[in-house]
């Protein structure tokens, strides 16, 4: 890992902003405006409307008629978000490309900061940064204070992701080289729920990874229609999706040594098993859903070769049995849960500062 001072851009590289849209026409103007107002880069925008029924395509065409930097692709039939991503990315003409949901917005200066890092580091194929959520309108955040760059070797970044079993990236804050996108290929249609994590792993398999530390890079809209909130909220389901993404390491074509691939996948499985245990124990201690805890125990059991799995599954089942009989968590269990909650806060702060937790 290298921590670096930013270097200024010496030219104006082209960046294509792909905006997939399905029934988010009411947000589309803000997303497009946040892209076209970026400084120090030449931006073009591709809006891919996936057969929206709310008039999104008409809004996109109206925006395109007013600005030649905007083009519109309209699907006559709904193809789903993965196909929409791939369609847009395949049309990127800029040297760099980013995928921005129609309900999110880029922070001022985000593209210039990300591109400057990659211009200065030719081995970096993907850059991310700090996302910030919002509900109604993004709170303006300008780059101030100390801005730094972090660059990891791709294999090192993969190891960190596997050690935590986590996706460190929310998504709208990522900027990639178009060369990287073309080299690693399309988003996987078999992973509609965790395709982004699998995509970042594939990118890191061939390229180094960079991060902008300090300023917000993108704003992520939180509302009831967010995909992860409406479809993928269950903890056990989320863990299974992440496991499927990490299993890209089983692919013999993945560009790291076979023994290293096996080792990293085992790390990821171990991290997911431990997380399932912690989530299940927390659910029981807080008086939550016993059914949720049971599903988490089943997830632990599916990872048969992970060291400590039998103990974790039995321990969680014992807690479930105790609660089912009317028992309550003991002081030691409650104290342990408090410690874990404090550690979660520390990890969140660490992620916000460094992009790794």
C-alpha positions as CSV (number, residue, x, y, z in Angstrom):
1,X,0.0,0.0,0.0
2,X,1.2,3.5,-0.9
3,X,-0.1,6.7,0.5
4,X,0.5,9.6,-1.9
5,X,0.0,13.3,-2.3
6,X,-2.3,14.2,-5.2
7,X,-0.8,15.5,-8.4
8,X,-2.6,17.9,-10.7
9,X,-3.9,16.9,-14.0
10,X,-1.8,18.0,-17.0
11,X,-4.6,17.5,-19.6
12,X,-8.3,17.0,-19.9
13,X,-9.0,13.3,-20.3
14,X,-12.4,12.1,-21.6
15,X,-14.7,10.4,-19.1
16,X,-17.9,8.6,-20.1
17,X,-20.7,8.6,-17.5
18,X,-23.1,5.8,-18.0
19,X,-26.5,6.4,-16.3
20,X,-28.8,3.3,-16.3
21,X,-32.3,4.3,-15.6
22,X,-35.5,2.5,-14.9
23,X,-38.4,4.6,-13.6
24,X,-36.1,7.2,-12.1
25,X,-37.0,10.0,-14.5
26,X,-37.7,12.4,-11.6
27,X,-34.1,12.1,-10.5
28,X,-32.5,12.0,-13.9
29,X,-31.8,15.7,-14.4
30,X,-29.8,15.9,-11.1
31,X,-27.7,12.9,-12.0
32,X,-26.9,14.2,-15.5
33,X,-26.2,17.7,-14.2
34,X,-23.8,16.4,-11.6
35,X,-21.8,14.6,-14.4
36,X,-21.7,17.5,-16.9
37,X,-20.6,20.1,-14.3
38,X,-17.4,18.1,-13.4
39,X,-14.2,20.2,-13.7
40,X,-10.9,19.4,-15.4
41,X,-12.3,16.5,-17.6
42,X,-14.2,16.2,-20.8
43,X,-17.5,14.4,-20.0
44,X,-20.0,12.7,-22.2
45,X,-23.1,11.1,-20.8
46,X,-24.9,7.9,-22.0
47,X,-28.4,7.5,-20.5
48,X,-29.6,3.9,-20.9
49,X,-33.4,3.7,-20.3
50,X,-34.5,0.2,-19.6
51,X,-38.1,0.4,-20.9
52,X,-39.2,2.8,-18.1
53,X,-42.9,3.3,-17.7
54,X,-42.7,6.7,-16.0
55,X,-41.6,8.8,-19.0
56,X,-37.9,8.6,-18.2
57,X,-37.0,8.2,-21.9
58,X,-38.8,11.4,-22.9
59,X,-36.9,13.2,-20.1
60,X,-33.6,11.8,-21.3
61,X,-34.3,12.8,-24.9
62,X,-35.2,16.3,-23.8
63,X,-31.9,16.6,-21.9
64,X,-30.0,15.2,-24.9
65,X,-31.7,17.7,-27.3
66,X,-30.3,20.6,-25.1
67,X,-26.7,19.3,-24.8
68,X,-24.8,17.4,-27.5
69,X,-22.7,15.7,-24.8
70,X,-25.7,13.5,-23.9
71,X,-26.8,10.5,-25.8
72,X,-29.7,8.2,-25.1
73,X,-30.1,4.4,-25.5
74,X,-33.7,3.2,-25.1
75,X,-34.6,-0.5,-24.6
76,X,-38.0,-1.4,-26.1
77,X,-38.3,-4.2,-23.6
78,X,-37.0,-4.3,-20.0
79,X,-33.7,-6.2,-19.9
80,X,-32.9,-5.8,-16.2
81,X,-30.1,-3.9,-14.5
82,X,-27.2,-6.1,-15.4
83,X,-27.9,-6.1,-19.1
84,X,-28.5,-2.3,-18.9
85,X,-25.1,-1.8,-17.2
86,X,-23.3,-3.9,-19.8
87,X,-25.1,-2.1,-22.7
88,X,-24.0,1.3,-21.4
89,X,-20.4,0.3,-20.6
90,X,-19.9,-1.3,-24.0
91,X,-20.6,2.1,-25.6
92,X,-18.1,4.1,-23.5
93,X,-15.9,6.3,-25.7
94,X,-14.0,8.1,-23.0
95,X,-10.6,7.1,-21.7
96,X,-12.3,6.6,-18.4
97,X,-15.8,5.5,-17.4
98,X,-18.1,5.5,-14.4
99,X,-21.5,3.9,-13.8
100,X,-23.9,6.2,-12.0
101,X,-27.4,5.2,-11.1
102,X,-30.1,7.7,-12.2
103,X,-31.0,8.4,-8.5
104,X,-27.4,9.2,-7.4
105,X,-25.2,12.2,-8.0
106,X,-21.5,12.8,-8.4
107,X,-19.8,15.1,-5.9
108,X,-18.2,18.3,-7.3
109,X,-14.7,17.5,-8.6
110,X,-15.0,13.8,-8.2
111,X,-14.1,12.7,-11.7
112,X,-11.1,15.0,-11.9
113,X,-9.7,13.7,-8.6
114,X,-10.2,10.1,-9.7
115,X,-8.7,10.5,-13.1
116,X,-5.7,12.4,-11.8
117,X,-4.8,9.4,-9.6
118,X,-5.0,7.1,-12.6
119,X,-3.1,9.4,-14.9
120,X,-0.3,9.5,-12.3
121,X,-0.4,5.7,-11.7
122,X,-0.7,3.8,-15.0
123,X,-1.2,0.5,-13.2
124,X,-4.3,1.6,-11.4
125,X,-7.4,0.5,-13.2
126,X,-10.1,1.4,-10.7
127,X,-10.5,4.3,-8.2
128,X,-13.1,4.7,-5.5
129,X,-13.6,7.1,-2.6
130,X,-16.1,8.1,0.1
131,X,-19.8,7.9,-0.7
132,X,-22.3,9.9,1.3
133,X,-26.0,9.0,1.6
134,X,-28.9,11.5,1.4
135,X,-32.7,11.4,1.3
136,X,-34.1,14.5,-0.4
137,X,-31.2,16.6,-1.6
138,X,-27.4,16.0,-1.3
139,X,-25.7,18.3,1.2
140,X,-23.1,20.2,-0.7
141,X,-19.6,19.0,0.3
142,X,-16.5,20.5,-1.2
143,X,-13.0,19.2,-1.0
144,X,-11.3,20.8,1.9
145,X,-8.5,19.9,4.3
146,X,-6.0,17.2,3.4
147,X,-6.7,15.1,0.3
148,X,-4.5,12.0,-0.2
149,X,-4.3,9.0,-2.5
150,X,-4.0,5.4,-1.5
151,X,-2.8,2.8,-4.0
152,X,-2.9,-1.0,-3.3
153,X,-1.5,-3.8,-5.5
154,X,-4.6,-5.5,-6.8
155,X,-3.7,-8.8,-5.1
156,X,-3.3,-7.0,-1.8
157,X,-6.7,-5.4,-2.1
158,X,-8.3,-8.7,-2.9
159,X,-6.6,-10.2,0.2
160,X,-8.1,-7.4,2.4
161,X,-11.6,-7.9,0.9
162,X,-11.4,-11.6,1.5
163,X,-10.1,-11.2,5.0
164,X,-13.2,-9.2,5.9
165,X,-15.6,-10.9,3.5
166,X,-16.9,-7.5,2.6
167,X,-17.6,-5.2,-0.3
168,X,-15.8,-2.0,0.6
169,X,-17.4,-0.1,-2.3
170,X,-20.9,1.2,-2.4
171,X,-20.8,1.8,-6.2
172,X,-21.4,5.3,-7.5
173,X,-18.0,6.5,-6.3
174,X,-16.1,4.2,-8.7
175,X,-14.2,5.4,-11.8
176,X,-12.5,2.9,-14.0
177,X,-10.2,2.9,-17.1
178,X,-12.2,2.0,-20.1
179,X,-9.3,-0.3,-20.9
180,X,-9.9,-2.1,-17.7
181,X,-13.7,-2.5,-18.4
182,X,-13.0,-3.9,-21.9
183,X,-10.3,-6.2,-20.5
184,X,-12.3,-7.8,-17.7
185,X,-15.6,-8.0,-19.7
186,X,-19.2,-7.7,-18.7
187,X,-21.0,-7.8,-15.4
188,X,-22.0,-11.4,-14.7
189,X,-25.7,-12.1,-15.5
190,X,-25.6,-15.0,-13.0
191,X,-24.9,-12.6,-10.1
192,X,-27.7,-10.0,-10.2
193,X,-27.4,-9.3,-6.5
194,X,-23.6,-9.2,-6.0
195,X,-22.3,-8.6,-9.4
196,X,-20.5,-5.3,-8.4
197,X,-18.4,-7.1,-5.8
198,X,-17.4,-9.8,-8.3
199,X,-16.6,-7.1,-10.8
200,X,-14.3,-5.2,-8.4
201,X,-12.5,-8.5,-7.6
202,X,-12.0,-9.2,-11.3
203,X,-10.6,-5.7,-11.8
204,X,-8.2,-6.0,-8.9
205,X,-7.1,-9.4,-10.3
206,X,-5.4,-7.6,-13.2
207,X,-5.0,-4.0,-12.0
208,X,-4.0,-2.0,-9.0
209,X,-6.7,-0.2,-7.0
210,X,-6.7,3.4,-5.9
211,X,-8.7,5.5,-3.4
212,X,-9.3,9.2,-2.9
213,X,-9.1,9.9,0.8
214,X,-10.8,12.9,2.3
215,X,-13.6,14.5,0.1
216,X,-16.9,12.8,-0.7
217,X,-16.8,11.3,-4.2
218,X,-20.5,10.5,-4.8
219,X,-23.9,10.9,-3.1
220,X,-26.0,7.8,-2.7
221,X,-29.8,8.3,-2.5
222,X,-31.6,6.4,0.3
223,X,-35.2,5.6,-0.4
224,X,-37.7,2.8,-0.2
225,X,-37.0,1.7,-3.8
226,X,-33.3,1.0,-3.4
227,X,-32.6,-2.4,-4.7
228,X,-30.7,-3.6,-1.7
229,X,-33.4,-2.4,0.7
230,X,-36.4,-3.9,-1.1
231,X,-35.0,-7.2,-2.5
232,X,-31.8,-8.1,-0.7
233,X,-32.3,-7.0,2.9
234,X,-32.2,-10.4,4.7
235,X,-28.8,-10.9,6.3
236,X,-28.4,-14.6,5.3
237,X,-29.4,-13.8,1.7
238,X,-26.8,-11.0,1.6
239,X,-24.1,-13.4,2.9
240,X,-25.0,-16.0,0.3
241,X,-24.8,-13.4,-2.5
242,X,-21.4,-12.3,-1.3
243,X,-20.2,-15.9,-1.1
244,X,-21.2,-16.4,-4.7
245,X,-19.2,-13.3,-5.7
246,X,-16.1,-14.4,-3.9
247,X,-16.4,-17.8,-5.7
248,X,-15.1,-16.1,-8.8
249,X,-11.8,-17.0,-7.3
250,X,-12.5,-20.7,-8.2
251,X,-12.4,-19.7,-11.9
252,X,-9.1,-21.0,-13.4
253,X,-9.1,-17.9,-15.6
254,X,-8.8,-15.6,-12.6
255,X,-5.3,-14.0,-13.0
256,X,-3.6,-15.0,-9.8
257,X,-1.8,-18.2,-8.8
258,X,-4.1,-21.2,-8.1
259,X,-2.8,-21.7,-4.5
260,X,-3.4,-18.0,-3.8
261,X,-6.9,-18.2,-5.2
262,X,-7.8,-21.1,-2.9
263,X,-6.2,-19.4,0.1
264,X,-8.1,-16.1,-0.5
265,X,-11.4,-17.9,-1.0
266,X,-11.0,-19.8,2.3
267,X,-10.3,-16.5,4.0
268,X,-13.5,-15.1,2.6
269,X,-15.5,-18.1,3.6
270,X,-14.1,-17.9,7.1
271,X,-14.9,-14.2,7.4
272,X,-18.5,-14.8,6.1
273,X,-19.0,-17.6,8.6
274,X,-17.8,-15.4,11.5
275,X,-20.1,-12.6,10.4
276,X,-23.0,-14.9,10.2
277,X,-22.4,-16.1,13.8
278,X,-22.1,-12.5,15.0
279,X,-25.3,-11.4,13.2
280,X,-27.2,-14.5,14.5
281,X,-26.0,-13.9,18.1
282,X,-26.9,-10.2,17.9
283,X,-30.4,-11.1,16.6
284,X,-31.0,-13.4,19.6
285,X,-29.5,-11.1,22.2
286,X,-31.7,-8.2,20.9
287,X,-34.8,-10.2,21.0
288,X,-35.1,-10.2,17.2
289,X,-36.3,-12.9,14.8
290,X,-35.5,-16.5,15.7
291,X,-36.2,-17.4,12.1
292,X,-33.4,-15.0,11.0
293,X,-31.0,-16.6,13.4
294,X,-31.9,-20.0,12.1
295,X,-31.2,-19.0,8.5
296,X,-27.8,-17.6,9.6
297,X,-27.1,-20.9,11.3
298,X,-27.9,-22.7,8.1
299,X,-25.6,-20.5,6.2
300,X,-22.8,-21.3,8.6
301,X,-23.5,-25.0,8.1
302,X,-23.2,-24.7,4.3
303,X,-19.6,-23.8,4.7
304,X,-18.5,-27.3,5.6
305,X,-14.8,-26.9,5.3
306,X,-14.3,-23.7,7.3
307,X,-12.4,-24.2,10.5
308,X,-14.6,-23.5,13.6
309,X,-17.8,-23.8,11.7
310,X,-19.2,-26.7,13.7
311,X,-18.6,-24.8,16.9
312,X,-20.1,-21.6,15.6
313,X,-23.2,-23.4,14.3
314,X,-23.7,-25.3,17.6
315,X,-23.1,-22.2,19.7
316,X,-25.7,-20.2,17.7
317,X,-28.2,-23.1,17.9
318,X,-27.7,-23.2,21.7
319,X,-28.6,-19.5,21.9
320,X,-31.6,-20.1,19.7
321,X,-32.8,-23.0,21.9
322,X,-32.4,-20.9,25.1
323,X,-34.4,-18.0,23.7
324,X,-37.1,-20.4,22.4
325,X,-37.5,-21.8,25.9
326,X,-38.0,-18.3,27.3
327,X,-34.5,-17.7,28.5
328,X,-32.7,-14.4,28.3
329,X,-29.1,-13.5,27.4
330,X,-26.7,-13.5,30.3
331,X,-24.6,-10.5,31.4
332,X,-21.5,-11.9,29.6
333,X,-23.4,-12.2,26.3
334,X,-24.8,-8.7,26.6
335,X,-21.4,-7.3,27.4
336,X,-19.8,-9.1,24.4
337,X,-22.5,-7.7,22.2
338,X,-21.8,-4.2,23.5
339,X,-18.1,-4.6,22.7
340,X,-18.9,-5.8,19.2
341,X,-21.2,-2.8,18.6
342,X,-18.3,-0.5,19.6
343,X,-15.9,-2.3,17.3
344,X,-18.4,-1.9,14.5
345,X,-18.3,1.9,15.0
346,X,-14.5,1.9,14.9
347,X,-14.6,-0.2,11.7
348,X,-17.1,2.2,10.1
349,X,-14.8,5.2,10.9
350,X,-11.8,3.3,9.6
351,X,-13.7,2.5,6.3
352,X,-14.7,6.2,5.9
353,X,-11.1,7.3,6.4
354,X,-9.2,4.6,4.4
355,X,-11.8,2.7,2.3
356,X,-10.9,-0.6,4.2
357,X,-12.6,-1.9,7.3
